[in-house]
Amino acid sequence: MDERYLNYNLVLKEEFSGRIQKISVNAGFTCPNRDGSKGVGGCTYCNNQTFSPEYCKPTSSVSKQVEEGIAFFKNKYRTQRYLAYFQSYTNTYGDTEYLKSLYAEALSHPKVIGLVIGTRPDCVSDELLDYFAELAKKYYIMIEYGIESTNDETLELINRGHDYACCEEVVVKTSERGIRAGAHLILGLPKESREIIISHADKISKLPLTALKLHQLQIIKGTKMAQQYVENPEWFQLFGVDEYIDVAVDFVERLNPRIAIERFVSQSPADLLIAPDWGLKNFEFTARIKKRLQERNTWQGRLFNGSI
């Protein structure tokens, strides 16, 4: 058995008969969990500097960021095409007509074949979903929802400002309109036992998702969680590499085999990371996951029970 999990990058490459690269775009959005409409202070783990590439600056126009992103990657992969990835903060949070103008600007580049829109489950209107449904008839469109946990107590603890039922509802609405839906989960959030972490796979598996991103909990400087880590260390169970690999494999065994996995880990900048520091690149970690799946002679969905 060569592929023991459904690899999103391979799915995308097969769909388009070639390599597709995401280009991060920072359109200067904020978040309703920061500006007071949902809450203040943001999610306890969040420092947005951890996922913004150097070429991706909110002071540049969307067009310029797309051009610079393509220039950054084109020498390595000359024939590839691109998805504009609206990544930082909540990229559906704003005036609808203004949002549409930004998306249209990104799609105006001839090598951009679609959009990936990172957002919160509670920040996508029916009007915007209808607009994305029209775009999806011509372009590759994925709405990537930050779900983070399926446990309502955890969502409250990390100051998300929504519950899991909100996530279920919007993913279903998205899928019903023919739009791809992605999800993001953090494994190992405060006070979550191994059993709770694995149970996320059972709940997520019931949703009509195209893709899933997983990553380990990381404690980042300048966040509320960094303060909690000092004041309440008993809340945290930060995994070592081998521990996390086994947790991830247990998770994958329970995951619906129709949901493609885009990643297992995330890397924060070294100058912002407090813990855990594994010293591994993403591809190195993925190689270890594949090896562990093989050693355990298991695969995605082996213990999956049910269908959507």
Buried (B, 14 or more C-beta within 10 A) or exposed (E): EEEBBBBBBEBBBEEBEEBBBBBBBBBEBBBBBBEEEBBEEBBBBBBBBBBBBEBBEBEBEBEBBBBBBBEBBBEEEEEBBBBBBBBBBBBBBBEEEEBBEBBEBBBEBEEBBBBBBBBBBBBBEEEBBEBBBEBBEEBBBBBBBBBBBBBEEBBEBBBBBBBBEBBBEBBBBBBEBEBBBBBBBBBBBBBBEBEBBBBBBBBBBBBBBBBBBBBBBBBBBEBBBBEBBEEEEEBBBBBEBEBBBBBBBBBBBBBBBBBBBBBBBBBBEEEBBBEBEBEBEEEEBBEBBBEBBEEBEBBBBBBBEEEE
